[in-house]
Amino acid sequence: MSVEYSTKSFVVEDSEKKWFVVDADGKTLGRLATKVAVLLRGKDNPRFTTHNDTGGFVIVVNAGKVRVTGKKAEQKMYFHYTGYPGGATYVKYKELLERKPESVIEHAVKGMLPKNRLGARLFTKLKVYAGPEHPHKAQRPTTIEI
């Protein structure tokens, strides 16, 4: 008597979309970004499927209070190229954190997501706020301690 095994591939409709809140106050940027990327992809879920969106929504609050180790606060640079000759722009981490703290976390998390259409769709489920308040109270998000 033989036993048949089959691997179940889960589709997007099978997964329930949960909402998570992560407080970035005093957390290290890279470690925070890896945990957020895992929650966005759904890799913490036993129903994880590589080619489907099985993750939840992630709200990051207090983005302006994230920290980096070593001399990165003075030395880390963000590069952007406009596409025009001489259009390379460099922004220091410290300046970007003061001017637009949300983009620091968004940049770190985006680099940890897949570089395809799935990664772009996952990135839309990330909500980052500089302060402690967010407008997603109606979704009743679960607080995740990192």
Backbone as JSON Lines, residues from 0, in Angstrom:
{"i":0,"aa":"M","n":[0.84,-1.18,0.0],"ca":[0.0,0.0,0.0],"c":[0.88,1.24,0.0]}
{"i":1,"aa":"S","n":[0.69,2.1,-0.95],"ca":[1.51,3.31,-1.05],"c":[0.72,4.52,-0.57]}
{"i":2,"aa":"V","n":[1.45,5.45,-0.03],"ca":[0.85,6.68,0.47],"c":[1.24,7.81,-0.48]}
{"i":3,"aa":"E","n":[0.26,8.59,-0.89],"ca":[0.54,9.71,-1.79],"c":[0.68,10.99,-0.98]}
{"i":4,"aa":"Y","n":[1.72,11.72,-1.27],"ca":[1.95,13.0,-0.63],"c":[1.84,14.09,-1.68]}
{"i":5,"aa":"S","n":[1.31,15.2,-1.28],"ca":[1.26,16.33,-2.21],"c":[1.61,17.59,-1.44]}
{"i":6,"aa":"T","n":[2.33,18.44,-2.09],"ca":[2.7,19.71,-1.49],"c":[1.64,20.74,-1.84]}
{"i":7,"aa":"K","n":[1.14,21.42,-0.83],"ca":[0.1,22.43,-1.03],"c":[0.76,23.77,-1.28]}
{"i":8,"aa":"S","n":[0.45,24.38,-2.39],"ca":[0.93,25.72,-2.68],"c":[-0.21,26.69,-2.39]}
{"i":9,"aa":"F","n":[0.0,27.58,-1.45],"ca":[-1.06,28.48,-1.02],"c":[-1.16,29.67,-1.95]}
{"i":10,"aa":"V","n":[-2.37,30.12,-2.15],"ca":[-2.61,31.29,-2.99],"c":[-2.91,32.48,-2.09]}
{"i":11,"aa":"V","n":[-2.97,33.64,-2.67],"ca":[-3.14,34.87,-1.91],"c":[-4.45,34.85,-1.11]}
{"i":12,"aa":"E","n":[-5.48,34.28,-1.67],"ca":[-6.78,34.25,-1.01],"c":[-6.77,33.41,0.27]}
{"i":13,"aa":"D","n":[-5.84,32.44,0.36],"ca":[-5.76,31.58,1.54],"c":[-5.18,32.3,2.76]}
{"i":14,"aa":"S","n":[-4.41,33.34,2.54],"ca":[-3.74,34.01,3.65],"c":[-4.57,35.19,4.15]}
{"i":15,"aa":"E","n":[-4.62,35.34,5.47],"ca":[-5.31,36.49,6.03],"c":[-4.28,37.59,6.28]}
{"i":16,"aa":"K","n":[-4.66,38.79,5.93],"ca":[-3.75,39.93,6.03],"c":[-3.84,40.54,7.43]}
{"i":17,"aa":"K","n":[-2.79,40.37,8.21],"ca":[-2.73,40.94,9.55],"c":[-1.99,42.28,9.49]}
{"i":18,"aa":"W","n":[-2.24,43.11,10.48],"ca":[-1.57,44.4,10.61],"c":[-0.67,44.35,11.84]}
{"i":19,"aa":"F","n":[0.56,44.84,11.69],"ca":[1.53,44.86,12.77],"c":[2.05,46.27,12.97]}
{"i":20,"aa":"V","n":[2.33,46.62,14.23],"ca":[2.96,47.9,14.56],"c":[4.33,47.6,15.15]}
{"i":21,"aa":"V","n":[5.34,48.28,14.63],"ca":[6.7,48.12,15.12],"c":[7.19,49.5,15.56]}
{"i":22,"aa":"D","n":[7.72,49.58,16.79],"ca":[8.26,50.83,17.31],"c":[9.76,50.86,17.04]}
{"i":23,"aa":"A","n":[10.22,51.85,16.29],"ca":[11.63,51.94,15.9],"c":[12.47,52.72,16.9]}
{"i":24,"aa":"D","n":[11.9,53.15,18.01],"ca":[12.6,53.98,18.99],"c":[13.79,53.23,19.59]}
{"i":25,"aa":"G","n":[15.0,53.68,19.28],"ca":[16.22,53.09,19.82],"c":[16.66,51.79,19.17]}
{"i":26,"aa":"K","n":[15.97,51.35,18.13],"ca":[16.33,50.1,17.45],"c":[17.4,50.36,16.39]}
{"i":27,"aa":"T","n":[18.2,49.34,16.12],"ca":[19.22,49.43,15.1],"c":[18.57,49.29,13.72]}
{"i":28,"aa":"L","n":[18.96,50.13,12.78],"ca":[18.32,50.21,11.48],"c":[18.28,48.87,10.74]}
{"i":29,"aa":"G","n":[19.4,48.21,10.6],"ca":[19.45,46.96,9.83],"c":[18.66,45.83,10.46]}
{"i":30,"aa":"R","n":[18.75,45.69,11.77],"ca":[18.02,44.63,12.46],"c":[16.52,44.87,12.39]}
{"i":31,"aa":"L","n":[16.13,46.12,12.5],"ca":[14.71,46.47,12.38],"c":[14.21,46.17,10.96]}
{"i":32,"aa":"A","n":[15.0,46.54,9.95],"ca":[14.59,46.35,8.57],"c":[14.44,44.87,8.22]}
{"i":33,"aa":"T","n":[15.3,44.0,8.75],"ca":[15.17,42.57,8.46],"c":[13.89,42.01,9.05]}
{"i":34,"aa":"K","n":[13.55,42.39,10.26],"ca":[12.32,41.9,10.88],"c":[11.09,42.4,10.12]}
{"i":35,"aa":"V","n":[11.12,43.65,9.7],"ca":[10.0,44.22,8.95],"c":[9.86,43.52,7.6]}
{"i":36,"aa":"A","n":[10.98,43.24,6.92],"ca":[10.93,42.56,5.63],"c":[10.37,41.15,5.77]}
{"i":37,"aa":"V","n":[10.71,40.46,6.86],"ca":[10.18,39.11,7.11],"c":[8.66,39.17,7.31]}
{"i":38,"aa":"L","n":[8.18,40.17,8.06],"ca":[6.74,40.31,8.27],"c":[6.01,40.66,6.97]}
{"i":39,"aa":"L","n":[6.6,41.51,6.14],"ca":[5.98,41.89,4.87],"c":[5.88,40.7,3.92]}
{"i":40,"aa":"R","n":[6.92,39.89,3.86],"ca":[6.92,38.73,2.97],"c":[6.07,37.59,3.49]}
{"i":41,"aa":"G","n":[5.9,37.53,4.82],"ca":[5.13,36.43,5.41],"c":[5.99,35.22,5.72]}
{"i":42,"aa":"K","n":[7.29,35.41,5.83],"ca":[8.19,34.29,6.09],"c":[8.04,33.73,7.5]}
{"i":43,"aa":"D","n":[7.37,34.47,8.38],"ca":[7.11,33.97,9.72],"c":[5.85,33.1,9.75]}
{"i":44,"aa":"N","n":[5.16,33.01,8.64],"ca":[3.91,32.28,8.51],"c":[4.18,30.86,8.0]}
{"i":45,"aa":"P","n":[3.58,29.82,8.58],"ca":[3.8,28.46,8.06],"c":[3.26,28.26,6.65]}
{"i":46,"aa":"R","n":[2.39,29.15,6.19],"ca":[1.84,29.05,4.85],"c":[2.63,29.89,3.85]}
{"i":47,"aa":"F","n":[3.87,30.21,4.14],"ca":[4.69,31.04,3.27],"c":[4.89,30.35,1.92]}
{"i":48,"aa":"T","n":[4.67,31.1,0.86],"ca":[4.92,30.65,-0.5],"c":[5.76,31.73,-1.17]}
{"i":49,"aa":"T","n":[6.84,31.31,-1.82],"ca":[7.8,32.29,-2.33],"c":[7.23,33.21,-3.4]}
{"i":50,"aa":"H","n":[6.31,32.72,-4.22],"ca":[5.84,33.51,-5.36],"c":[4.51,34.23,-5.09]}
{"i":51,"aa":"N","n":[4.0,34.16,-3.85],"ca":[2.74,34.82,-3.52],"c":[2.93,35.78,-2.35]}
{"i":52,"aa":"D","n":[2.01,36.72,-2.26],"ca":[2.0,37.69,-1.18],"c":[1.24,37.09,0.01]}
{"i":53,"aa":"T","n":[1.96,36.49,0.94],"ca":[1.32,35.86,2.1],"c":[1.61,36.63,3.39]}
{"i":54,"aa":"G","n":[2.2,37.79,3.29],"ca":[2.55,38.58,4.47],"c":[1.46,39.55,4.86]}
{"i":55,"aa":"G","n":[1.76,40.33,5.88],"ca":[0.8,41.3,6.39],"c":[1.26,42.72,6.14]}
{"i":56,"aa":"F","n":[0.51,43.65,6.71],"ca":[0.84,45.06,6.63],"c":[1.69,45.42,7.85]}
{"i":57,"aa":"V","n":[2.67,46.28,7.67],"ca":[3.56,46.68,8.76],"c":[3.55,48.2,8.88]}
{"i":58,"aa":"I","n":[3.29,48.67,10.11],"ca":[3.32,50.09,10.42],"c":[4.54,50.33,11.3]}
{"i":59,"aa":"V","n":[5.44,51.2,10.89],"ca":[6.62,51.53,11.68],"c":[6.44,52.94,12.21]}
{"i":60,"aa":"V","n":[6.48,53.09,13.54],"ca":[6.34,54.4,14.17],"c":[7.67,54.8,14.79]}
{"i":61,"aa":"N","n":[7.82,56.09,15.07],"ca":[9.05,56.67,15.64],"c":[10.26,56.41,14.73]}
{"i":62,"aa":"A","n":[10.08,56.6,13.44],"ca":[11.17,56.37,12.49],"c":[12.32,57.35,12.7]}
{"i":63,"aa":"G","n":[12.05,58.5,13.25],"ca":[13.1,59.49,13.48],"c":[14.03,59.13,14.62]}
{"i":64,"aa":"K","n":[13.69,58.1,15.4],"ca":[14.5,57.73,16.55],"c":[15.28,56.44,16.32]}
{"i":65,"aa":"V","n":[15.36,55.99,15.07],"ca":[16.14,54.8,14.75],"c":[17.62,55.14,14.86]}
{"i":66,"aa":"R","n":[18.45,54.16,15.17],"ca":[19.88,54.44,15.34],"c":[20.71,53.52,14.45]}
{"i":67,"aa":"V","n":[21.95,53.91,14.25],"ca":[22.93,53.09,13.54],"c":[24.15,52.97,14.43]}
{"i":68,"aa":"T","n":[24.97,51.97,14.18],"ca":[26.14,51.72,15.02],"c":[27.39,52.3,14.37]}
{"i":69,"aa":"G","n":[28.42,52.42,15.17],"ca":[29.71,52.88,14.67],"c":[29.67,54.3,14.17]}
{"i":70,"aa":"K","n":[30.43,54.56,13.09],"ca":[30.51,55.9,12.52],"c":[29.54,56.11,11.36]}
{"i":71,"aa":"K","n":[28.57,55.2,11.23],"ca":[27.65,55.3,10.1],"c":[26.83,56.58,10.1]}
{"i":72,"aa":"A","n":[26.54,57.12,11.26],"ca":[25.74,58.34,11.32],"c":[26.43,59.49,10.58]}
{"i":73,"aa":"E","n":[27.77,59.52,10.58],"ca":[28.49,60.58,9.88],"c":[28.92,60.15,8.48]}
{"i":74,"aa":"Q","n":[29.14,58.85,8.25],"ca":[29.76,58.39,7.01],"c":[28.78,57.8,5.99]}
{"i":75,"aa":"K","n":[27.65,57.29,6.42],"ca":[26.73,56.62,5.51],"c":[26.13,57.62,4.52]}
{"i":76,"aa":"M","n":[26.12,57.24,3.23],"ca":[25.62,58.11,2.17],"c":[24.53,57.38,1.39]}
{"i":77,"aa":"Y","n":[23.53,58.14,0.95],"ca":[22.5,57.62,0.07],"c":[22.7,58.24,-1.3]}
{"i":78,"aa":"F","n":[22.66,57.4,-2.34],"ca":[22.96,57.82,-3.7],"c":[21.69,57.78,-4.53]}
{"i":79,"aa":"H","n":[21.49,58.81,-5.36],"ca":[20.37,58.83,-6.3],"c":[20.87,59.42,-7.62]}
{"i":80,"aa":"Y","n":[20.5,58.78,-8.71],"ca":[20.89,59.28,-10.02],"c":[19.64,59.66,-10.8]}
{"i":81,"aa":"T","n":[19.59,60.91,-11.29],"ca":[18.4,61.42,-11.97],"c":[18.26,60.9,-13.39]}
{"i":82,"aa":"G","n":[19.35,60.42,-13.97],"ca":[19.31,59.96,-15.36],"c":[19.92,60.97,-16.32]}
{"i":83,"aa":"Y","n":[20.23,62.15,-15.83],"ca":[20.84,63.19,-16.64],"c":[22.34,63.26,-16.38]}
{"i":84,"aa":"P","n":[23.12,63.75,-17.34],"ca":[24.55,63.9,-17.1],"c":[24.82,64.82,-15.9]}
{"i":85,"aa":"G","n":[25.63,64.38,-15.0],"ca":[25.93,65.15,-13.8],"c":[24.79,65.12,-12.79]}
{"i":86,"aa":"G","n":[23.87,64.18,-12.93],"ca":[22.69,64.14,-12.07],"c":[22.81,63.24,-10.87]}
{"i":87,"aa":"A","n":[24.02,62.95,-10.44],"ca":[24.21,62.12,-9.26],"c":[24.07,62.98,-8.01]}
{"i":88,"aa":"T","n":[23.25,62.54,-7.08],"ca":[23.09,63.27,-5.83],"c":[23.42,62.34,-4.67]}
{"i":89,"aa":"Y","n":[24.1,62.87,-3.69],"ca":[24.47,62.14,-2.48],"c":[23.89,62.87,-1.28]}
{"i":90,"aa":"V","n":[23.29,62.12,-0.37],"ca":[22.74,62.7,0.85],"c":[23.28,61.9,2.03]}
{"i":91,"aa":"K","n":[23.76,62.59,3.05],"ca":[24.27,61.92,4.24],"c":[23.12,61.38,5.07]}
{"i":92,"aa":"Y","n":[23.39,60.29,5.79],"ca":[22.38,59.66,6.64],"c":[21.8,60.65,7.65]}
{"i":93,"aa":"K","n":[22.67,61.42,8.28],"ca":[22.23,62.35,9.32],"c":[21.29,63.41,8.75]}
{"i":94,"aa":"E","n":[21.6,63.93,7.55],"ca":[20.75,64.93,6.92],"c":[19.4,64.34,6.52]}
{"i":95,"aa":"L","n":[19.42,63.12,5.97],"ca":[18.18,62.48,5.55],"c":[17.3,62.13,6.74]}
{"i":96,"aa":"L","n":[17.92,61.75,7.85],"ca":[17.16,61.42,9.05],"c":[16.47,62.65,9.62]}
{"i":97,"aa":"E","n":[17.11,63.79,9.52],"ca":[16.5,65.04,10.0],"c":[15.4,65.52,9.06]}
{"i":98,"aa":"R","n":[15.66,65.45,7.75],"ca":[14.73,66.0,6.77],"c":[13.55,65.07,6.48]}
{"i":99,"aa":"K","n":[13.82,63.78,6.32],"ca":[12.78,62.83,5.93],"c":[13.08,61.47,6.56]}
{"i":100,"aa":"P","n":[12.79,61.28,7.85],"ca":[13.17,60.04,8.54],"c":[12.47,58.79,8.02]}
{"i":101,"aa":"E","n":[11.33,58.93,7.38],"ca":[10.62,57.77,6.86],"c":[11.41,57.08,5.75]}
{"i":102,"aa":"S","n":[12.09,57.88,4.93],"ca":[12.79,57.31,3.78],"c":[14.0,56.47,4.18]}
{"i":103,"aa":"V","n":[14.57,56.7,5.36],"ca":[15.7,55.89,5.81],"c":[15.25,54.44,6.01]}
{"i":104,"aa":"I","n":[14.14,54.24,6.69],"ca":[13.63,52.89,6.93],"c":[13.09,52.3,5.63]}
{"i":105,"aa":"E","n":[12.39,53.09,4.84],"ca":[11.86,52.59,3.57],"c":[12.98,52.09,2.67]}
{"i":106,"aa":"H","n":[14.07,52.83,2.6],"ca":[15.21,52.44,1.76],"c":[15.82,51.13,2.24]}
{"i":107,"aa":"A","n":[15.96,50.98,3.56],"ca":[16.56,49.76,4.11],"c":[15.67,48.54,3.87]}
{"i":108,"aa":"V","n":[14.37,48.69,4.05],"ca":[13.45,47.56,3.87],"c":[13.31,47.21,2.4]}
{"i":109,"aa":"K","n":[13.25,48.21,1.53],"ca":[13.1,47.95,0.1],"c":[14.27,47.14,-0.45]}
{"i":110,"aa":"G","n":[15.46,47.37,0.09],"ca":[16.62,46.61,-0.35],"c":[16.58,45.15,0.06]}
{"i":111,"aa":"M","n":[15.7,44.8,1.01],"ca":[15.6,43.43,1.49],"c":[14.41,42.68,0.89]}
{"i":112,"aa":"L","n":[13.67,43.33,0.02],"ca":[12.53,42.69,-0.64],"c":[12.95,42.23,-2.03]}
{"i":113,"aa":"P","n":[12.17,41.32,-2.64],"ca":[12.5,40.86,-4.0],"c":[12.51,42.01,-5.0]}
{"i":114,"aa":"K","n":[13.38,41.9,-5.99],"ca":[13.51,42.96,-7.01],"c":[12.64,42.61,-8.22]}
{"i":115,"aa":"N","n":[11.33,42.54,-8.01],"ca":[10.4,42.21,-9.09],"c":[9.03,42.8,-8.75]}
{"i":116,"aa":"R","n":[8.0,42.4,-9.49],"ca":[6.65,42.94,-9.26],"c":[6.13,42.59,-7.88]}
{"i":117,"aa":"L","n":[6.49,41.41,-7.39],"ca":[6.05,41.01,-6.05],"c":[6.65,41.93,-5.0]}
{"i":118,"aa":"G","n":[7.93,42.27,-5.14],"ca":[8.58,43.17,-4.2],"c":[7.95,44.55,-4.2]}
{"i":119,"aa":"A","n":[7.56,45.03,-5.37],"ca":[6.9,46.33,-5.46],"c":[5.54,46.3,-4.78]}
{"i":120,"aa":"R","n":[4.82,45.18,-4.92],"ca":[3.51,45.06,-4.27],"c":[3.66,44.94,-2.76]}
{"i":121,"aa":"L","n":[4.69,44.23,-2.31],"ca":[4.94,44.1,-0.87],"c":[5.31,45.45,-0.27]}
{"i":122,"aa":"F","n":[6.07,46.24,-1.0],"ca":[6.53,47.53,-0.48],"c":[5.38,48.48,-0.22]}
{"i":123,"aa":"T","n":[4.27,48.34,-0.96],"ca":[3.12,49.21,-0.74],"c":[2.44,48.92,0.59]}
{"i":124,"aa":"K","n":[2.73,47.78,1.2],"ca":[2.11,47.41,2.48],"c":[2.92,47.9,3.68]}
{"i":125,"aa":"L","n":[3.99,48.64,3.42],"ca":[4.79,49.22,4.48],"c":[4.36,50.67,4.71]}
{"i":126,"aa":"K","n":[4.02,50.99,5.95],"ca":[3.61,52.35,6.31],"c":[4.58,52.85,7.38]}
{"i":127,"aa":"V","n":[5.3,53.93,7.1],"ca":[6.31,54.44,8.03],"c":[5.93,55.86,8.45]}
{"i":128,"aa":"Y","n":[6.01,56.13,9.76],"ca":[5.68,57.43,10.31],"c":[6.8,57.91,11.22]}
{"i":129,"aa":"A","n":[7.13,59.19,11.14],"ca":[8.24,59.76,11.91],"c":[7.92,59.82,13.39]}
{"i":130,"aa":"G","n":[6.68,60.06,13.75],"ca":[6.29,60.18,15.15],"c":[5.58,58.94,15.67]}
{"i":131,"aa":"P","n":[5.05,59.03,16.89],"ca":[4.42,57.85,17.51],"c":[2.98,57.61,17.06]}
{"i":132,"aa":"E","n":[2.37,58.54,16.33],"ca":[0.97,58.4,15.92],"c":[0.86,57.85,14.5]}
{"i":133,"aa":"H","n":[-0.2,57.07,14.26],"ca":[-0.49,56.57,12.92],"c":[-2.01,56.52,12.72]}
{"i":134,"aa":"P","n":[-2.49,56.65,11.47],"ca":[-3.94,56.69,11.22],"c":[-4.57,55.32,10.96]}
{"i":135,"aa":"H","n":[-3.95,54.24,11.42],"ca":[-4.45,52.9,11.11],"c":[-5.03,52.19,12.33]}
{"i":136,"aa":"K","n":[-5.62,52.93,13.23],"ca":[-6.19,52.35,14.45],"c":[-7.38,51.45,14.14]}
{"i":137,"aa":"A","n":[-8.12,51.73,13.08],"ca":[-9.3,50.96,12.72],"c":[-8.96,49.52,12.32]}
{"i":138,"aa":"Q","n":[-7.73,49.28,11.89],"ca":[-7.31,47.94,11.48],"c":[-6.92,47.08,12.67]}
{"i":139,"aa":"R","n":[-6.89,47.66,13.87],"ca":[-6.52,46.97,15.11],"c":[-5.21,46.19,14.96]}
{"i":140,"aa":"P","n":[-4.11,46.92,14.72],"ca":[-2.83,46.24,14.52],"c":[-2.27,45.63,15.78]}
{"i":141,"aa":"T","n":[-1.51,44.55,15.63],"ca":[-0.83,43.88,16.71],"c":[0.54,44.5,16.9]}
{"i":142,"aa":"T","n":[0.91,44.8,18.15],"ca":[2.22,45.37,18.42],"c":[3.26,44.25,18.46]}
{"i":143,"aa":"I","n":[4.33,44.43,17.68],"ca":[5.42,43.46,17.63],"c":[6.63,44.09,18.3]}
{"i":144,"aa":"E","n":[7.21,43.4,19.27],"ca":[8.42,43.87,19.95],"c":[9.65,43.27,19.27]}
{"i":145,"aa":"I","n":[10.56,44.14,18.87],"ca":[11.79,43.68,18.19],"c":[12.97,43.94,19.09]}
